[in-house]
Amino acid sequence: MSPKILNTVGLGLVFAGCVLLYLYGLPPNVDPTGAVHLILEQPDNAEIAKGKRYRRLGHAGIGLVALGSLFQLAAVWVPP
């Protein structure tokens, strides 16, 4: 692969990862245990699923940023 392609793919992956981190990185209103503190004292299955989805997509965002950075690093070392 050429350095331009590696760099472009890396930038795209970093951008996609940053978007995922922006959207799902640190959800302040999601309790991953599923506990609803205002009305009920029992776990809410919808909140549990939402917490798992946020955690999974946040980790995917971190992975995309790391992978994109590796692509950009490879683009520096690939001869033209």
PDB file of N, CA, C and O in Angstrom, chain B, residues numbered from 101:
ATOM      1  N   MET B 101       0.841  -1.182   0.000  1.00  0.00           N
ATOM      2  CA  MET B 101       0.000   0.000   0.000  1.00  0.00           C
ATOM      3  C   MET B 101       0.885   1.245   0.000  1.00  0.00           C
ATOM      4  O   MET B 101       1.977   1.256   0.569  1.00  0.00           O
ATOM      5  N   SER B 102       0.395   2.264  -0.639  1.00  0.00           N
ATOM      6  CA  SER B 102       1.157   3.510  -0.681  1.00  0.00           C
ATOM      7  C   SER B 102       0.953   4.299   0.611  1.00  0.00           C
ATOM      8  O   SER B 102      -0.051   4.114   1.298  1.00  0.00           O
ATOM      9  N   PRO B 103       1.897   5.173   0.944  1.00  0.00           N
ATOM     10  CA  PRO B 103       1.759   5.970   2.156  1.00  0.00           C
ATOM     11  C   PRO B 103       0.521   6.862   2.155  1.00  0.00           C
ATOM     12  O   PRO B 103      -0.079   7.099   3.204  1.00  0.00           O
ATOM     13  N   LYS B 104       0.139   7.355   0.981  1.00  0.00           N
ATOM     14  CA  LYS B 104      -1.067   8.204   0.926  1.00  0.00           C
ATOM     15  C   LYS B 104      -2.310   7.421   1.326  1.00  0.00           C
ATOM     16  O   LYS B 104      -3.156   7.917   2.069  1.00  0.00           O
ATOM     17  N   ILE B 105      -2.410   6.203   0.829  1.00  0.00           N
ATOM     18  CA  ILE B 105      -3.591   5.381   1.153  1.00  0.00           C
ATOM     19  C   ILE B 105      -3.587   5.030   2.641  1.00  0.00           C
ATOM     20  O   ILE B 105      -4.617   5.125   3.308  1.00  0.00           O
ATOM     21  N   LEU B 106      -2.422   4.622   3.159  1.00  0.00           N
ATOM     22  CA  LEU B 106      -2.341   4.282   4.590  1.00  0.00           C
ATOM     23  C   LEU B 106      -2.703   5.482   5.462  1.00  0.00           C
ATOM     24  O   LEU B 106      -3.433   5.348   6.444  1.00  0.00           O
ATOM     25  N   ASN B 107      -2.191   6.644   5.097  1.00  0.00           N
ATOM     26  CA  ASN B 107      -2.467   7.842   5.877  1.00  0.00           C
ATOM     27  C   ASN B 107      -3.949   8.219   5.803  1.00  0.00           C
ATOM     28  O   ASN B 107      -4.543   8.608   6.809  1.00  0.00           O
ATOM     29  N   THR B 108      -4.537   8.104   4.624  1.00  0.00           N
ATOM     30  CA  THR B 108      -5.953   8.438   4.462  1.00  0.00           C
ATOM     31  C   THR B 108      -6.837   7.475   5.249  1.00  0.00           C
ATOM     32  O   THR B 108      -7.792   7.895   5.903  1.00  0.00           O
ATOM     33  N   VAL B 109      -6.515   6.188   5.185  1.00  0.00           N
ATOM     34  CA  VAL B 109      -7.286   5.203   5.947  1.00  0.00           C
ATOM     35  C   VAL B 109      -7.126   5.465   7.442  1.00  0.00           C
ATOM     36  O   VAL B 109      -8.096   5.398   8.196  1.00  0.00           O
ATOM     37  N   GLY B 110      -5.906   5.763   7.864  1.00  0.00           N
ATOM     38  CA  GLY B 110      -5.662   6.062   9.278  1.00  0.00           C
ATOM     39  C   GLY B 110      -6.448   7.265   9.754  1.00  0.00           C
ATOM     40  O   GLY B 110      -7.048   7.238  10.829  1.00  0.00           O
ATOM     41  N   LEU B 111      -6.445   8.333   8.950  1.00  0.00           N
ATOM     42  CA  LEU B 111      -7.210   9.526   9.329  1.00  0.00           C
ATOM     43  C   LEU B 111      -8.704   9.231   9.410  1.00  0.00           C
ATOM     44  O   LEU B 111      -9.388   9.716  10.311  1.00  0.00           O
ATOM     45  N   GLY B 112      -9.210   8.435   8.467  1.00  0.00           N
ATOM     46  CA  GLY B 112     -10.634   8.074   8.495  1.00  0.00           C
ATOM     47  C   GLY B 112     -10.991   7.271   9.732  1.00  0.00           C
ATOM     48  O   GLY B 112     -12.038   7.494  10.339  1.00  0.00           O
ATOM     49  N   LEU B 113     -10.114   6.324  10.116  1.00  0.00           N
ATOM     50  CA  LEU B 113     -10.373   5.521  11.308  1.00  0.00           C
ATOM     51  C   LEU B 113     -10.316   6.369  12.575  1.00  0.00           C
ATOM     52  O   LEU B 113     -11.138   6.200  13.475  1.00  0.00           O
ATOM     53  N   VAL B 114      -9.351   7.276  12.647  1.00  0.00           N
ATOM     54  CA  VAL B 114      -9.255   8.153  13.816  1.00  0.00           C
ATOM     55  C   VAL B 114     -10.488   9.043  13.914  1.00  0.00           C
ATOM     56  O   VAL B 114     -11.028   9.249  15.001  1.00  0.00           O
ATOM     57  N   PHE B 115     -10.927   9.566  12.782  1.00  0.00           N
ATOM     58  CA  PHE B 115     -12.122  10.419  12.792  1.00  0.00           C
ATOM     59  C   PHE B 115     -13.350   9.630  13.253  1.00  0.00           C
ATOM     60  O   PHE B 115     -14.118  10.106  14.089  1.00  0.00           O
ATOM     61  N   ALA B 116     -13.534   8.416  12.704  1.00  0.00           N
ATOM     62  CA  ALA B 116     -14.681   7.589  13.105  1.00  0.00           C
ATOM     63  C   ALA B 116     -14.606   7.242  14.590  1.00  0.00           C
ATOM     64  O   ALA B 116     -15.626   7.236  15.280  1.00  0.00           O
ATOM     65  N   GLY B 117     -13.404   6.952  15.081  1.00  0.00           N
ATOM     66  CA  GLY B 117     -13.242   6.652  16.502  1.00  0.00           C
ATOM     67  C   GLY B 117     -13.566   7.842  17.379  1.00  0.00           C
ATOM     68  O   GLY B 117     -14.187   7.696  18.431  1.00  0.00           O
ATOM     69  N   CYS B 118     -13.143   9.026  16.946  1.00  0.00           N
ATOM     70  CA  CYS B 118     -13.439  10.235  17.724  1.00  0.00           C
ATOM     71  C   CYS B 118     -14.937  10.516  17.762  1.00  0.00           C
ATOM     72  O   CYS B 118     -15.461  10.960  18.783  1.00  0.00           O
ATOM     73  N   VAL B 119     -15.625  10.261  16.657  1.00  0.00           N
ATOM     74  CA  VAL B 119     -17.084  10.460  16.631  1.00  0.00           C
ATOM     75  C   VAL B 119     -17.749   9.490  17.608  1.00  0.00           C
ATOM     76  O   VAL B 119     -18.639   9.885  18.361  1.00  0.00           O
ATOM     77  N   LEU B 120     -17.323   8.219  17.601  1.00  0.00           N
ATOM     78  CA  LEU B 120     -17.893   7.253  18.544  1.00  0.00           C
ATOM     79  C   LEU B 120     -17.609   7.655  19.987  1.00  0.00           C
ATOM     80  O   LEU B 120     -18.479   7.536  20.850  1.00  0.00           O
ATOM     81  N   LEU B 121     -16.393   8.130  20.250  1.00  0.00           N
ATOM     82  CA  LEU B 121     -16.083   8.566  21.616  1.00  0.00           C
ATOM     83  C   LEU B 121     -16.898   9.783  22.014  1.00  0.00           C
ATOM     84  O   LEU B 121     -17.310   9.907  23.167  1.00  0.00           O
ATOM     85  N   TYR B 122     -17.132  10.678  21.067  1.00  0.00           N
ATOM     86  CA  TYR B 122     -17.950  11.855  21.367  1.00  0.00           C
ATOM     87  C   TYR B 122     -19.378  11.436  21.694  1.00  0.00           C
ATOM     88  O   TYR B 122     -19.978  11.961  22.633  1.00  0.00           O
ATOM     89  N   LEU B 123     -19.921  10.505  20.937  1.00  0.00           N
ATOM     90  CA  LEU B 123     -21.310  10.105  21.126  1.00  0.00           C
ATOM     91  C   LEU B 123     -21.503   9.145  22.301  1.00  0.00           C
ATOM     92  O   LEU B 123     -22.504   9.243  23.010  1.00  0.00           O
ATOM     93  N   TYR B 124     -20.569   8.223  22.521  1.00  0.00           N
ATOM     94  CA  TYR B 124     -20.791   7.145  23.496  1.00  0.00           C
ATOM     95  C   TYR B 124     -19.710   7.033  24.559  1.00  0.00           C
ATOM     96  O   TYR B 124     -19.771   6.125  25.388  1.00  0.00           O
ATOM     97  N   GLY B 125     -18.727   7.918  24.566  1.00  0.00           N
ATOM     98  CA  GLY B 125     -17.576   7.758  25.452  1.00  0.00           C
ATOM     99  C   GLY B 125     -17.906   7.790  26.927  1.00  0.00           C
ATOM    100  O   GLY B 125     -17.638   6.818  27.633  1.00  0.00           O
ATOM    101  N   LEU B 126     -18.474   8.864  27.410  1.00  0.00           N
ATOM    102  CA  LEU B 126     -18.748   9.016  28.833  1.00  0.00           C
ATOM    103  C   LEU B 126     -20.200   9.442  29.046  1.00  0.00           C
ATOM    104  O   LEU B 126     -20.473  10.623  29.258  1.00  0.00           O
ATOM    105  N   PRO B 127     -21.118   8.504  28.991  1.00  0.00           N
ATOM    106  CA  PRO B 127     -22.513   8.859  29.179  1.00  0.00           C
ATOM    107  C   PRO B 127     -22.823   9.153  30.648  1.00  0.00           C
ATOM    108  O   PRO B 127     -22.804   8.236  31.469  1.00  0.00           O
ATOM    109  N   PRO B 128     -23.103  10.393  30.989  1.00  0.00           N
ATOM    110  CA  PRO B 128     -23.325  10.725  32.391  1.00  0.00           C
ATOM    111  C   PRO B 128     -24.660  10.241  32.937  1.00  0.00           C
ATOM    112  O   PRO B 128     -24.806  10.103  34.151  1.00  0.00           O
ATOM    113  N   ASN B 129     -25.632   9.982  32.080  1.00  0.00           N
ATOM    114  CA  ASN B 129     -26.955   9.627  32.564  1.00  0.00           C
ATOM    115  C   ASN B 129     -27.265   8.143  32.406  1.00  0.00           C
ATOM    116  O   ASN B 129     -28.424   7.747  32.535  1.00  0.00           O
ATOM    117  N   VAL B 130     -26.260   7.313  32.131  1.00  0.00           N
ATOM    118  CA  VAL B 130     -26.487   5.882  31.959  1.00  0.00           C
ATOM    119  C   VAL B 130     -25.812   5.145  33.102  1.00  0.00           C
ATOM    120  O   VAL B 130     -24.607   5.281  33.316  1.00  0.00           O
ATOM    121  N   ASP B 131     -26.585   4.375  33.827  1.00  0.00           N
ATOM    122  CA  ASP B 131     -26.046   3.559  34.910  1.00  0.00           C
ATOM    123  C   ASP B 131     -25.840   2.148  34.366  1.00  0.00           C
ATOM    124  O   ASP B 131     -26.828   1.478  34.064  1.00  0.00           O
ATOM    125  N   PRO B 132     -24.607   1.667  34.226  1.00  0.00           N
ATOM    126  CA  PRO B 132     -24.381   0.351  33.641  1.00  0.00           C
ATOM    127  C   PRO B 132     -24.921  -0.803  34.472  1.00  0.00           C
ATOM    128  O   PRO B 132     -25.044  -1.916  33.960  1.00  0.00           O
ATOM    129  N   THR B 133     -25.246  -0.572  35.734  1.00  0.00           N
ATOM    130  CA  THR B 133     -25.823  -1.644  36.543  1.00  0.00           C
ATOM    131  C   THR B 133     -27.316  -1.793  36.291  1.00  0.00           C
ATOM    132  O   THR B 133     -27.911  -2.799  36.676  1.00  0.00           O
ATOM    133  N   GLY B 134     -27.922  -0.811  35.652  1.00  0.00           N
ATOM    134  CA  GLY B 134     -29.340  -0.872  35.362  1.00  0.00           C
ATOM    135  C   GLY B 134     -30.223  -0.360  36.481  1.00  0.00           C
ATOM    136  O   GLY B 134     -31.447  -0.433  36.373  1.00  0.00           O
ATOM    137  N   ALA B 135     -29.650   0.148  37.536  1.00  0.00           N
ATOM    138  CA  ALA B 135     -30.445   0.650  38.655  1.00  0.00           C
ATOM    139  C   ALA B 135     -31.054   2.005  38.300  1.00  0.00           C
ATOM    140  O   ALA B 135     -30.376   2.893  37.783  1.00  0.00           O
ATOM    141  N   VAL B 136     -32.321   2.139  38.584  1.00  0.00           N
ATOM    142  CA  VAL B 136     -33.004   3.407  38.393  1.00  0.00           C
ATOM    143  C   VAL B 136     -33.191   4.011  39.767  1.00  0.00           C
ATOM    144  O   VAL B 136     -33.884   3.439  40.609  1.00  0.00           O
ATOM    145  N   HIS B 137     -32.590   5.146  40.001  1.00  0.00           N
ATOM    146  CA  HIS B 137     -32.543   5.682  41.353  1.00  0.00           C
ATOM    147  C   HIS B 137     -33.706   6.618  41.690  1.00  0.00           C
ATOM    148  O   HIS B 137     -33.903   6.956  42.858  1.00  0.00           O
ATOM    149  N   LEU B 138     -34.454   7.028  40.715  1.00  0.00           N
ATOM    150  CA  LEU B 138     -35.506   7.994  40.994  1.00  0.00           C
ATOM    151  C   LEU B 138     -36.816   7.336  41.431  1.00  0.00           C
ATOM    152  O   LEU B 138     -37.466   7.796  42.370  1.00  0.00           O
ATOM    153  N   ILE B 139     -37.196   6.259  40.742  1.00  0.00           N
ATOM    154  CA  ILE B 139     -38.518   5.697  40.985  1.00  0.00           C
ATOM    155  C   ILE B 139     -38.439   4.284  41.570  1.00  0.00           C
ATOM    156  O   ILE B 139     -39.106   3.969  42.556  1.00  0.00           O
ATOM    157  N   LEU B 140     -37.632   3.462  40.960  1.00  0.00           N
ATOM    158  CA  LEU B 140     -37.583   2.053  41.351  1.00  0.00           C
ATOM    159  C   LEU B 140     -36.238   1.715  41.976  1.00  0.00           C
ATOM    160  O   LEU B 140     -35.239   2.395  41.743  1.00  0.00           O
ATOM    161  N   GLU B 141     -36.229   0.664  42.766  1.00  0.00           N
ATOM    162  CA  GLU B 141     -34.976   0.206  43.331  1.00  0.00           C
ATOM    163  C   GLU B 141     -34.526  -1.098  42.680  1.00  0.00           C
ATOM    164  O   GLU B 141     -33.564  -1.714  43.137  1.00  0.00           O
ATOM    165  N   GLN B 142     -35.190  -1.513  41.645  1.00  0.00           N
ATOM    166  CA  GLN B 142     -34.832  -2.750  40.964  1.00  0.00           C
ATOM    167  C   GLN B 142     -34.153  -2.430  39.634  1.00  0.00           C
ATOM    168  O   GLN B 142     -34.376  -1.357  39.072  1.00  0.00           O
ATOM    169  N   PRO B 143     -33.337  -3.337  39.129  1.00  0.00           N
ATOM    170  CA  PRO B 143     -32.656  -3.112  37.850  1.00  0.00           C
ATOM    171  C   PRO B 143     -33.652  -2.984  36.694  1.00  0.00           C
ATOM    172  O   PRO B 143     -34.681  -3.659  36.662  1.00  0.00           O
ATOM    173  N   ASP B 144     -33.328  -2.119  35.766  1.00  0.00           N
ATOM    174  CA  ASP B 144     -34.134  -1.920  34.576  1.00  0.00           C
ATOM    175  C   ASP B 144     -33.379  -2.518  33.394  1.00  0.00           C
ATOM    176  O   ASP B 144     -32.271  -2.084  33.083  1.00  0.00           O
ATOM    177  N   ASN B 145     -33.966  -3.501  32.741  1.00  0.00           N
ATOM    178  CA  ASN B 145     -33.300  -4.198  31.649  1.00  0.00           C
ATOM    179  C   ASN B 145     -32.954  -3.274  30.492  1.00  0.00           C
ATOM    180  O   ASN B 145     -31.934  -3.472  29.833  1.00  0.00           O
ATOM    181  N   ALA B 146     -33.778  -2.276  30.235  1.00  0.00           N
ATOM    182  CA  ALA B 146     -33.489  -1.330  29.153  1.00  0.00           C
ATOM    183  C   ALA B 146     -32.240  -0.506  29.473  1.00  0.00           C
ATOM    184  O   ALA B 146     -31.432  -0.231  28.586  1.00  0.00           O
ATOM    185  N   GLU B 147     -32.082  -0.115  30.736  1.00  0.00           N
ATOM    186  CA  GLU B 147     -30.895   0.644  31.144  1.00  0.00           C
ATOM    187  C   GLU B 147     -29.644  -0.232  31.126  1.00  0.00           C
ATOM    188  O   GLU B 147     -28.554   0.241  30.803  1.00  0.00           O
ATOM    189  N   ILE B 148     -29.802  -1.500  31.470  1.00  0.00           N
ATOM    190  CA  ILE B 148     -28.663  -2.415  31.398  1.00  0.00           C
ATOM    191  C   ILE B 148     -28.187  -2.538  29.962  1.00  0.00           C
ATOM    192  O   ILE B 148     -26.987  -2.457  29.700  1.00  0.00           O
ATOM    193  N   ALA B 149     -29.112  -2.733  29.025  1.00  0.00           N
ATOM    194  CA  ALA B 149     -28.759  -2.846  27.606  1.00  0.00           C
ATOM    195  C   ALA B 149     -28.141  -1.551  27.088  1.00  0.00           C
ATOM    196  O   ALA B 149     -27.189  -1.581  26.307  1.00  0.00           O
ATOM    197  N   LYS B 150     -28.681  -0.422  27.522  1.00  0.00           N
ATOM    198  CA  LYS B 150     -28.139   0.873  27.098  1.00  0.00           C
ATOM    199  C   LYS B 150     -26.719   1.067  27.625  1.00  0.00           C
ATOM    200  O   LYS B 150     -25.854   1.555  26.898  1.00  0.00           O
ATOM    201  N   GLY B 151     -26.472   0.697  28.861  1.00  0.00           N
ATOM    202  CA  GLY B 151     -25.133   0.803  29.437  1.00  0.00           C
ATOM    203  C   GLY B 151     -24.128  -0.081  28.720  1.00  0.00           C
ATOM    204  O   GLY B 151     -22.995   0.335  28.480  1.00  0.00           O
ATOM    205  N   LYS B 152     -24.534  -1.301  28.375  1.00  0.00           N
ATOM    206  CA  LYS B 152     -23.655  -2.207  27.637  1.00  0.00           C
ATOM    207  C   LYS B 152     -23.343  -1.662  26.247  1.00  0.00           C
ATOM    208  O   LYS B 152     -22.206  -1.746  25.783  1.00  0.00           O
ATOM    209  N   ARG B 153     -24.355  -1.103  25.586  1.00  0.00           N
ATOM    210  CA  ARG B 153     -24.152  -0.530  24.242  1.00  0.00           C
ATOM    211  C   ARG B 153     -23.189   0.654  24.299  1.00  0.00           C
ATOM    212  O   ARG B 153     -22.296   0.761  23.459  1.00  0.00           O
ATOM    213  N   TYR B 154     -23.357   1.535  25.269  1.00  0.00           N
ATOM    214  CA  TYR B 154     -22.461   2.690  25.412  1.00  0.00           C
ATOM    215  C   TYR B 154     -21.027   2.233  25.691  1.00  0.00           C
ATOM    216  O   TYR B 154     -20.080   2.767  25.113  1.00  0.00           O
ATOM    217  N   ARG B 155     -20.871   1.258  26.565  1.00  0.00           N
ATOM    218  CA  ARG B 155     -19.524   0.771  26.892  1.00  0.00           C
ATOM    219  C   ARG B 155     -18.880   0.123  25.669  1.00  0.00           C
ATOM    220  O   ARG B 155     -17.705   0.363  25.391  1.00  0.00           O
ATOM    221  N   ARG B 156     -19.636  -0.696  24.936  1.00  0.00           N
ATOM    222  CA  ARG B 156     -19.118  -1.381  23.751  1.00  0.00           C
ATOM    223  C   ARG B 156     -18.716  -0.390  22.666  1.00  0.00           C
ATOM    224  O   ARG B 156     -17.644  -0.523  22.075  1.00  0.00           O
ATOM    225  N   LEU B 157     -19.563   0.603  22.396  1.00  0.00           N
ATOM    226  CA  LEU B 157     -19.246   1.580  21.357  1.00  0.00           C
ATOM    227  C   LEU B 157     -18.126   2.527  21.788  1.00  0.00           C
ATOM    228  O   LEU B 157     -17.354   2.987  20.946  1.00  0.00           O
ATOM    229  N   GLY B 158     -18.026   2.819  23.063  1.00  0.00           N
ATOM    230  CA  GLY B 158     -16.911   3.616  23.558  1.00  0.00           C
ATOM    231  C   GLY B 158     -15.582   2.887  23.370  1.00  0.00           C
ATOM    232  O   GLY B 158     -14.588   3.490  22.964  1.00  0.00           O
ATOM    233  N   HIS B 159     -15.570   1.587  23.667  1.00  0.00           N
ATOM    234  CA  HIS B 159     -14.364   0.795  23.445  1.00  0.00           C
ATOM    235  C   HIS B 159     -14.053   0.678  21.955  1.00  0.00           C
ATOM    236  O   HIS B 159     -12.885   0.691  21.566  1.00  0.00           O
ATOM    237  N   ALA B 160     -15.072   0.565  21.125  1.00  0.00           N
ATOM    238  CA  ALA B 160     -14.846   0.518  19.677  1.00  0.00           C
ATOM    239  C   ALA B 160     -14.216   1.821  19.198  1.00  0.00           C
ATOM    240  O   ALA B 160     -13.343   1.805  18.331  1.00  0.00           O
ATOM    241  N   GLY B 161     -14.648   2.936  19.751  1.00  0.00           N
ATOM    242  CA  GLY B 161     -14.069   4.223  19.384  1.00  0.00           C
ATOM    243  C   GLY B 161     -12.603   4.304  19.749  1.00  0.00           C
ATOM    244  O   GLY B 161     -11.793   4.790  18.961  1.00  0.00           O
ATOM    245  N   ILE B 162     -12.249   3.831  20.941  1.00  0.00           N
ATOM    246  CA  ILE B 162     -10.844   3.818  21.355  1.00  0.00           C
ATOM    247  C   ILE B 162     -10.037   2.904  20.435  1.00  0.00           C
ATOM    248  O   ILE B 162      -8.915   3.236  20.055  1.00  0.00           O
ATOM    249  N   GLY B 163     -10.606   1.764  20.084  1.00  0.00           N
ATOM    250  CA  GLY B 163      -9.927   0.841  19.170  1.00  0.00           C
ATOM    251  C   GLY B 163      -9.703   1.449  17.797  1.00  0.00           C
ATOM    252  O   GLY B 163      -8.640   1.269  17.203  1.00  0.00           O
ATOM    253  N   LEU B 164     -10.703   2.171  17.284  1.00  0.00           N
ATOM    254  CA  LEU B 164     -10.545   2.815  15.977  1.00  0.00           C
ATOM    255  C   LEU B 164      -9.479   3.898  16.005  1.00  0.00           C
ATOM    256  O   LEU B 164      -8.713   4.038  15.052  1.00  0.00           O
ATOM    257  N   VAL B 165      -9.422   4.660  17.079  1.00  0.00           N
ATOM    258  CA  VAL B 165      -8.383   5.688  17.199  1.00  0.00           C
ATOM    259  C   VAL B 165      -7.005   5.030  17.226  1.00  0.00           C
ATOM    260  O   VAL B 165      -6.080   5.497  16.561  1.00  0.00           O
ATOM    261  N   ALA B 166      -6.869   3.956  17.987  1.00  0.00           N
ATOM    262  CA  ALA B 166      -5.579   3.261  18.055  1.00  0.00           C
ATOM    263  C   ALA B 166      -5.205   2.656  16.698  1.00  0.00           C
ATOM    264  O   ALA B 166      -4.059   2.779  16.265  1.00  0.00           O
ATOM    265  N   LEU B 167      -6.145   2.015  16.034  1.00  0.00           N
ATOM    266  CA  LEU B 167      -5.881   1.411  14.726  1.00  0.00           C
ATOM    267  C   LEU B 167      -5.530   2.465  13.685  1.00  0.00           C
ATOM    268  O   LEU B 167      -4.617   2.276  12.881  1.00  0.00           O
ATOM    269  N   GLY B 168      -6.254   3.563  13.703  1.00  0.00           N
ATOM    270  CA  GLY B 168      -5.961   4.653  12.774  1.00  0.00           C
ATOM    271  C   GLY B 168      -4.587   5.239  13.010  1.00  0.00           C
ATOM    272  O   GLY B 168      -3.885   5.589  12.061  1.00  0.00           O
ATOM    273  N   SER B 169      -4.198   5.348  14.266  1.00  0.00           N
ATOM    274  CA  SER B 169      -2.859   5.852  14.584  1.00  0.00           C
ATOM    275  C   SER B 169      -1.785   4.894  14.080  1.00  0.00           C
ATOM    276  O   SER B 169      -0.741   5.335  13.599  1.00  0.00           O
ATOM    277  N   LEU B 170      -2.030   3.580  14.186  1.00  0.00           N
ATOM    278  CA  LEU B 170      -1.072   2.607  13.662  1.00  0.00           C
ATOM    279  C   LEU B 170      -0.966   2.709  12.140  1.00  0.00           C
ATOM    280  O   LEU B 170       0.130   2.586  11.592  1.00  0.00           O
ATOM    281  N   PHE B 171      -2.084   2.931  11.452  1.00  0.00           N
ATOM    282  CA  PHE B 171      -2.051   3.125  10.003  1.00  0.00           C
ATOM    283  C   PHE B 171      -1.223   4.355   9.648  1.00  0.00           C
ATOM    284  O   PHE B 171      -0.434   4.318   8.704  1.00  0.00           O
ATOM    285  N   GLN B 172      -1.392   5.430  10.388  1.00  0.00           N
ATOM    286  CA  GLN B 172      -0.627   6.641  10.118  1.00  0.00           C
ATOM    287  C   GLN B 172       0.855   6.424  10.401  1.00  0.00           C
ATOM    288  O   GLN B 172       1.702   6.933   9.668  1.00  0.00           O
ATOM    289  N   LEU B 173       1.174   5.684  11.442  1.00  0.00           N
ATOM    290  CA  LEU B 173       2.559   5.368  11.747  1.00  0.00           C
ATOM    291  C   LEU B 173       3.165   4.515  10.634  1.00  0.00           C
ATOM    292  O   LEU B 173       4.306   4.741  10.232  1.00  0.00           O
ATOM    293  N   ALA B 174       2.407   3.534  10.134  1.00  0.00           N
ATOM    294  CA  ALA B 174       2.890   2.704   9.037  1.00  0.00           C
ATOM    295  C   ALA B 174       3.111   3.538   7.778  1.00  0.00           C
ATOM    296  O   ALA B 174       4.036   3.264   7.014  1.00  0.00           O
ATOM    297  N   ALA B 175       2.280   4.546   7.555  1.00  0.00           N
ATOM    298  CA  ALA B 175       2.430   5.381   6.370  1.00  0.00           C
ATOM    299  C   ALA B 175       3.749   6.139   6.381  1.00  0.00           C
ATOM    300  O   ALA B 175       4.286   6.455   5.320  1.00  0.00           O
ATOM    301  N   VAL B 176       4.276   6.433   7.556  1.00  0.00           N
ATOM    302  CA  VAL B 176       5.552   7.133   7.660  1.00  0.00           C
ATOM    303  C   VAL B 176       6.705   6.216   7.255  1.00  0.00           C
ATOM    304  O   VAL B 176       7.683   6.673   6.663  1.00  0.00           O
ATOM    305  N   TRP B 177       6.597   4.920   7.572  1.00  0.00           N
ATOM    306  CA  TRP B 177       7.703   4.007   7.362  1.00  0.00           C
ATOM    307  C   TRP B 177       7.644   3.241   6.045  1.00  0.00           C
ATOM    308  O   TRP B 177       8.630   2.600   5.680  1.00  0.00           O
ATOM    309  N   VAL B 178       6.528   3.279   5.319  1.00  0.00           N
ATOM    310  CA  VAL B 178       6.425   2.590   4.027  1.00  0.00           C
ATOM    311  C   VAL B 178       7.150   3.430   2.978  1.00  0.00           C
ATOM    312  O   VAL B 178       6.899   4.629   2.864  1.00  0.00           O
ATOM    313  N   PRO B 179       8.044   2.811   2.215  1.00  0.00           N
ATOM    314  CA  PRO B 179       8.719   3.601   1.187  1.00  0.00           C
ATOM    315  C   PRO B 179       7.758   3.982   0.058  1.00  0.00           C
ATOM    316  O   PRO B 179       6.872   3.204  -0.294  1.00  0.00           O
ATOM    317  N   PRO B 180       7.935   5.186  -0.509  1.00  0.00           N
ATOM    318  CA  PRO B 180       7.003   5.641  -1.571  1.00  0.00           C
ATOM    319  C   PRO B 180       7.132   4.862  -2.860  1.00  0.00           C
ATOM    320  O   PRO B 180       6.416   5.139  -3.823  1.00  0.00           O
TER     321      PRO B 180
END
